Structures are given as C-alpha cells and as structure tokens.
Amino acid sequence: MDFIAFMSMIILVISLMTLVFGVIAYFLYKAREKNRKKKQISYEDVLHEHGKDYLFFE
C-alpha cells in the first residue's frame, strides 16, 4: 500500500470516528437534559418557599 492510500484511509477512519462520537455525545446530552428538566425549580417557587419579595445571590 502506498503512502497516499494509507493516509487517505487514516483520514477516513478518523472522520467516521468523529461522526460516531458526535452522535453518541448528542444522545447523551439529550438524556442529561431530559433528567435536568424534572429537577428544575423556578424563581417564583424559590421566592414562595422563602417568603421574600426578592432574593439576592452573592
């Protein structure tokens, strides 16, 4: 196998691996966001819980 064909094969394999890792990362991100929405609390809920008009975060 000559050098050009070898390097072309390396570039092809790396490109395919990048696409596969991108798809995996996308699905993991979607799974994480799905779980995060269940635990999210709004600002109004926090105000009601503390009984204050405003909260200041430092």
Secondary structure, DSSP 8 states (H G I E B T S, - for coil): --HHHHHHHHHHHHHHHHHHHHHHHHHHHHHHHHHHHHH---HHHHHHHHT-S-----
